[in-house]
């Protein structure tokens, strides 16, 4: 495992993006978001995802010189078109707009269509939290998960993010796909030669398995909560594609085997203004959880997203851990 300093990673990514026709300002913002994800230990949606991002630029799925445009405004709700621009910078732009609406109305919601993969959805929850807002966002995806009871892939693993701010910047966040594991996490486990901690999908014989390589062969990931995860995935897709008037998961699938032209929802709630007692309440809940009787006395209970702050501290001190073959692939692009 290599250790790459954040500045070096940011510089290399920016250079590669500009070489592929991405305007310098968009390239810098895109690279910065990818490095932030990697610093938090989410390399599956950071540096590991970079070669695929470049391939989408080469296939012209991403029109990197385009920015989102306003379609319609209804007070606290706005509808935007991503114009097939860079996915993570589109998402950042639209969450900024949701925050602006929240400052005016208390809550802001932006529905975004025709956009691309946003990499780590948690980045936009944290973006809202850094502005003192509760952030809620989700995206639809290509058809990459069977509906409960089905064999073929008809629904998405549609990640959902909910983030609550804290004054010390160590925000509380849930960032999870509707599959037991995102495909990025499955790929990361395979690259590291590890089994998944629990069953994450089906093998070629139809049995549930912890083997990431077997799951990648079938693309049959397991929904969280079985039928419940399947239901939530379907509802998220319906809401996002309806409000944005863009592609549902089946519409994304009709475009081919790759994932682009997606719909996303960005919601910001001006929590600091609405609830002055929020910090006290959040800290009380965290303290109560951490006071739990532990299954393993030597293992501390962590609040949602606490692990990423532990990973960031290590990465800032020692460099971002990167699989050697992945970094070689990035440098060779």
C-alpha positions as CSV (number, residue, x, y, z in Angstrom):
1,X,0.0,0.0,0.0
2,X,1.4,3.4,-1.0
3,X,1.0,6.6,0.9
4,X,0.3,9.6,-1.3
5,X,0.3,13.2,0.0
6,X,-2.9,15.1,-0.6
7,X,-1.2,17.9,-2.5
8,X,0.4,15.5,-4.9
9,X,-2.8,13.6,-5.5
10,X,-4.7,16.9,-6.1
11,X,-2.0,18.1,-8.5
12,X,-1.9,14.8,-10.5
13,X,-5.7,14.6,-10.8
14,X,-6.1,18.2,-11.9
15,X,-3.3,17.8,-14.5
16,X,-5.0,14.6,-15.9
17,X,-8.4,16.3,-16.0
18,X,-7.1,19.4,-17.8
19,X,-5.3,17.1,-20.3
20,X,-8.7,15.5,-21.1
21,X,-10.3,18.9,-21.9
22,X,-11.8,19.8,-18.5
23,X,-11.7,23.6,-17.8
24,X,-9.1,24.4,-15.1
25,X,-11.6,25.7,-12.6
26,X,-13.8,22.6,-12.9
27,X,-10.8,20.3,-12.9
28,X,-9.5,21.9,-9.7
29,X,-12.9,21.6,-7.9
30,X,-13.4,18.0,-9.1
31,X,-9.9,16.9,-8.0
32,X,-10.3,18.7,-4.6
33,X,-13.6,16.8,-3.9
34,X,-11.9,13.5,-4.9
35,X,-9.0,14.1,-2.6
36,X,-11.3,15.1,0.3
37,X,-13.1,11.8,-0.1
38,X,-9.8,9.9,-0.1
39,X,-8.6,11.7,3.0
40,X,-11.7,10.5,4.8
41,X,-10.8,6.9,3.9
42,X,-13.5,6.7,1.1
43,X,-10.9,5.9,-1.6
44,X,-13.6,3.7,-3.3
45,X,-15.3,7.0,-4.3
46,X,-12.1,9.0,-4.5
47,X,-8.8,8.0,-6.0
48,X,-10.1,4.5,-6.9
49,X,-12.9,6.0,-9.0
50,X,-10.6,8.3,-11.0
51,X,-9.7,6.0,-13.9
52,X,-13.4,5.3,-14.5
53,X,-14.1,9.1,-14.5
54,X,-11.4,9.6,-17.2
55,X,-13.0,6.8,-19.3
56,X,-16.4,8.5,-19.1
57,X,-14.7,11.7,-20.3
58,X,-13.2,9.8,-23.2
59,X,-16.6,8.2,-24.1
60,X,-18.2,11.7,-24.0
61,X,-20.7,10.8,-21.4
62,X,-19.4,13.8,-19.4
63,X,-19.4,17.2,-21.1
64,X,-17.0,18.8,-18.6
65,X,-17.2,22.4,-19.9
66,X,-20.9,22.6,-19.0
67,X,-22.5,23.8,-15.7
68,X,-26.0,23.3,-14.3
69,X,-28.8,25.6,-15.5
70,X,-32.0,26.6,-13.7
71,X,-35.2,25.0,-15.2
72,X,-37.9,26.2,-12.8
73,X,-38.2,27.9,-9.5
74,X,-41.0,27.4,-6.9
75,X,-39.8,29.4,-3.9
76,X,-37.9,27.0,-1.7
77,X,-37.9,24.3,-4.4
78,X,-35.9,24.6,-7.7
79,X,-35.4,22.3,-10.6
80,X,-32.0,22.2,-12.4
81,X,-30.5,20.5,-15.4
82,X,-27.0,19.2,-15.1
83,X,-26.4,19.3,-18.8
84,X,-24.3,16.2,-18.5
85,X,-21.6,18.1,-16.7
86,X,-19.1,16.9,-14.2
87,X,-21.0,14.9,-11.6
88,X,-19.3,16.0,-8.4
89,X,-19.0,19.7,-9.3
90,X,-22.7,19.7,-10.4
91,X,-23.7,18.2,-7.1
92,X,-21.6,20.7,-5.1
93,X,-23.1,23.6,-7.1
94,X,-26.7,22.4,-6.5
95,X,-26.2,21.8,-2.7
96,X,-24.8,25.4,-2.5
97,X,-28.0,26.5,-4.1
98,X,-30.1,24.4,-1.6
99,X,-28.2,26.1,1.2
100,X,-28.9,29.6,-0.2
101,X,-32.6,28.7,-0.4
102,X,-32.5,27.4,3.2
103,X,-31.1,30.8,4.3
104,X,-34.1,32.5,2.8
105,X,-36.9,30.0,3.5
106,X,-35.5,27.8,6.3
107,X,-35.4,24.8,3.9
108,X,-34.2,24.5,0.4
109,X,-34.6,21.7,-2.1
110,X,-33.0,21.3,-5.5
111,X,-33.9,18.5,-7.9
112,X,-31.2,17.9,-10.5
113,X,-31.5,15.9,-13.7
114,X,-29.2,15.0,-16.5
115,X,-26.1,14.8,-14.3
116,X,-23.3,12.3,-13.7
117,X,-21.9,10.2,-10.9
118,X,-21.4,12.4,-7.8
119,X,-18.6,10.1,-6.4
120,X,-19.1,10.2,-2.6
121,X,-22.6,11.5,-1.8
122,X,-21.5,12.2,1.8
123,X,-19.4,15.1,0.5
124,X,-22.6,17.1,-0.1
125,X,-24.1,16.2,3.3
126,X,-20.9,17.5,4.9
127,X,-21.0,20.6,2.6
128,X,-24.4,21.4,4.1
129,X,-23.3,20.7,7.7
130,X,-20.2,23.0,7.3
131,X,-22.8,25.7,6.5
132,X,-24.7,24.9,9.7
133,X,-27.5,23.1,7.8
134,X,-28.9,19.6,8.1
135,X,-28.1,18.0,4.7
136,X,-30.2,15.3,3.1
137,X,-29.5,14.1,-0.5
138,X,-29.7,11.1,-2.7
139,X,-29.2,9.9,-6.2
140,X,-30.5,7.3,-8.5
141,X,-28.2,5.0,-10.4
142,X,-28.0,2.6,-13.3
143,X,-30.0,-0.7,-12.7
144,X,-27.5,-2.5,-10.5
145,X,-29.6,-4.4,-8.0
146,X,-32.5,-6.9,-8.2
147,X,-35.8,-5.9,-6.7
148,X,-36.6,-8.2,-3.8
149,X,-37.7,-11.5,-5.3
150,X,-36.2,-10.8,-8.7
151,X,-33.0,-12.2,-10.3
152,X,-32.2,-9.5,-13.0
153,X,-31.2,-6.0,-12.1
154,X,-34.1,-3.6,-12.3
155,X,-33.5,-1.1,-9.4
156,X,-30.5,1.0,-8.2
157,X,-28.5,0.9,-5.1
158,X,-29.4,4.6,-4.8
159,X,-27.3,6.1,-2.0
160,X,-29.0,8.1,0.7
161,X,-27.2,10.8,2.9
162,X,-28.4,12.4,6.1
163,X,-26.0,14.8,7.9
164,X,-26.4,16.8,11.1
165,X,-23.9,19.6,11.9
166,X,-21.8,19.9,15.0
167,X,-19.8,23.0,16.0
168,X,-16.5,21.2,16.3
169,X,-16.8,20.2,12.6
170,X,-17.1,16.5,13.4
171,X,-20.5,16.1,11.9
172,X,-22.8,13.1,12.3
173,X,-23.7,11.5,9.0
174,X,-25.3,8.4,7.5
175,X,-24.0,7.8,3.9
176,X,-25.1,4.5,2.5
177,X,-26.3,2.8,-0.6
178,X,-29.5,0.7,-0.5
179,X,-27.2,-2.3,-1.1
180,X,-25.4,-3.9,1.8
181,X,-22.2,-2.5,0.1
182,X,-21.7,0.0,-2.7
183,X,-19.9,-1.4,-5.8
184,X,-17.0,0.9,-4.9
185,X,-16.7,-0.8,-1.5
186,X,-16.9,-4.2,-3.1
187,X,-14.1,-3.3,-5.6
188,X,-12.0,-1.9,-2.7
189,X,-12.3,-5.2,-0.8
190,X,-11.4,-7.2,-3.9
191,X,-8.3,-5.0,-4.6
192,X,-7.2,-5.5,-1.0
193,X,-7.8,-9.3,-1.1
194,X,-10.4,-9.2,1.6
195,X,-13.7,-10.8,2.2
196,X,-16.7,-8.6,3.0
197,X,-17.5,-8.5,6.8
198,X,-21.1,-9.8,6.1
199,X,-22.9,-11.3,3.1
200,X,-23.1,-8.6,0.4
201,X,-24.6,-10.3,-2.7
202,X,-25.0,-13.5,-4.7
203,X,-22.4,-15.7,-6.4
204,X,-22.8,-17.4,-9.8
205,X,-24.6,-20.4,-8.1
206,X,-27.3,-18.1,-6.5
207,X,-25.9,-18.4,-3.0
208,X,-25.3,-15.3,-0.7
209,X,-21.6,-14.7,-0.4
210,X,-19.0,-12.4,1.3
211,X,-16.6,-12.8,-1.7
212,X,-16.4,-9.5,-3.6
213,X,-15.0,-11.1,-6.8
214,X,-18.0,-13.4,-7.0
215,X,-20.5,-10.5,-6.5
216,X,-18.8,-8.5,-9.2
217,X,-19.3,-11.5,-11.6
218,X,-23.1,-11.5,-11.0
219,X,-23.8,-7.9,-10.2
220,X,-26.4,-9.3,-7.8
221,X,-25.9,-7.2,-4.7
222,X,-28.1,-7.7,-1.6
223,X,-30.4,-4.9,-0.6
224,X,-30.2,-3.6,3.0
225,X,-33.0,-5.0,5.1
226,X,-33.9,-7.3,2.2
227,X,-37.4,-6.3,1.0
228,X,-37.2,-3.0,3.0
229,X,-34.1,-1.8,1.2
230,X,-35.7,-2.8,-2.1
231,X,-38.8,-0.7,-1.3
232,X,-36.7,2.4,-0.2
233,X,-34.6,2.2,-3.4
234,X,-37.8,2.2,-5.6
235,X,-39.3,5.1,-3.7
236,X,-36.1,7.2,-3.8
237,X,-35.9,6.7,-7.6
238,X,-39.6,7.6,-8.1
239,X,-39.3,10.8,-6.0
240,X,-36.0,12.0,-7.6
241,X,-36.9,11.3,-11.2
242,X,-40.4,12.7,-10.7
243,X,-39.3,16.0,-9.1
244,X,-36.3,16.4,-11.5
245,X,-38.3,15.2,-14.6
246,X,-35.3,13.2,-15.6
247,X,-34.4,9.5,-16.1
248,X,-35.6,6.9,-13.6
249,X,-33.3,3.9,-13.1
250,X,-34.9,2.0,-16.0
251,X,-34.3,5.1,-18.2
252,X,-30.6,5.2,-17.2
253,X,-30.4,1.4,-18.0
254,X,-31.9,2.1,-21.5
255,X,-28.9,4.2,-22.3
256,X,-26.5,1.2,-22.2
257,X,-24.2,-0.5,-19.7
258,X,-22.6,2.7,-18.3
259,X,-24.0,5.1,-15.7
260,X,-24.8,8.7,-16.7
261,X,-27.7,11.1,-17.1
262,X,-28.8,10.6,-13.5
263,X,-31.3,12.4,-11.1
264,X,-30.3,13.8,-7.7
265,X,-32.1,15.5,-4.8
266,X,-30.3,18.1,-2.5
267,X,-32.1,19.3,0.6
268,X,-30.7,21.8,3.2
269,X,-32.4,22.8,6.4
270,X,-31.1,25.9,8.2
271,X,-30.8,24.0,11.5
272,X,-28.8,26.6,13.4
273,X,-31.5,29.2,12.9
274,X,-34.5,26.9,13.4
275,X,-33.1,25.0,16.4
276,X,-30.7,26.8,18.7
277,X,-30.7,23.8,21.1
278,X,-29.5,21.4,18.3
279,X,-25.9,21.1,19.5
280,X,-27.0,20.1,23.0
281,X,-29.5,17.6,21.7
282,X,-27.0,16.0,19.3
283,X,-24.3,15.7,21.9
284,X,-26.8,14.2,24.4
285,X,-27.7,11.5,21.8
286,X,-24.1,10.7,21.1
287,X,-23.2,10.5,24.8
288,X,-26.1,8.1,25.4
289,X,-25.1,5.8,22.5
290,X,-21.4,5.7,23.6
291,X,-22.6,4.8,27.1
292,X,-24.0,1.5,25.7
293,X,-22.9,-1.8,27.2
294,X,-20.3,-3.1,24.6
295,X,-20.4,-6.5,23.0
296,X,-16.5,-6.2,22.8
297,X,-15.3,-4.3,25.9
298,X,-12.1,-3.2,24.0
299,X,-14.0,-1.8,21.0
300,X,-15.4,1.7,21.3
301,X,-18.9,2.5,19.9
302,X,-18.6,5.1,17.1
303,X,-21.3,7.5,16.0
304,X,-22.1,7.6,12.3
305,X,-19.2,9.0,10.3
306,X,-16.8,9.1,13.3
307,X,-14.6,6.6,11.6
308,X,-13.9,9.0,8.7
309,X,-12.4,11.6,11.1
310,X,-10.1,8.9,12.5
311,X,-9.1,8.0,8.9
312,X,-8.5,11.7,8.0
313,X,-6.2,12.3,11.0
314,X,-4.1,9.4,9.8
315,X,-4.1,10.4,6.2
316,X,-3.2,14.0,6.9
317,X,-0.3,12.8,9.0
318,X,1.0,9.9,6.9
319,X,-0.5,10.4,3.5
320,X,-3.5,8.8,1.8
321,X,-3.3,5.0,1.6
322,X,-3.6,4.0,-2.0
323,X,-3.5,0.6,-3.7
324,X,-0.2,0.5,-5.7
325,X,-1.9,-0.8,-8.9
326,X,-4.6,1.9,-8.7
327,X,-2.0,4.7,-8.4
328,X,0.0,3.3,-11.3
329,X,-3.2,3.3,-13.4
330,X,-3.8,6.9,-12.5
331,X,-0.3,8.0,-13.4
332,X,-0.5,6.1,-16.7
333,X,-3.8,7.8,-17.8
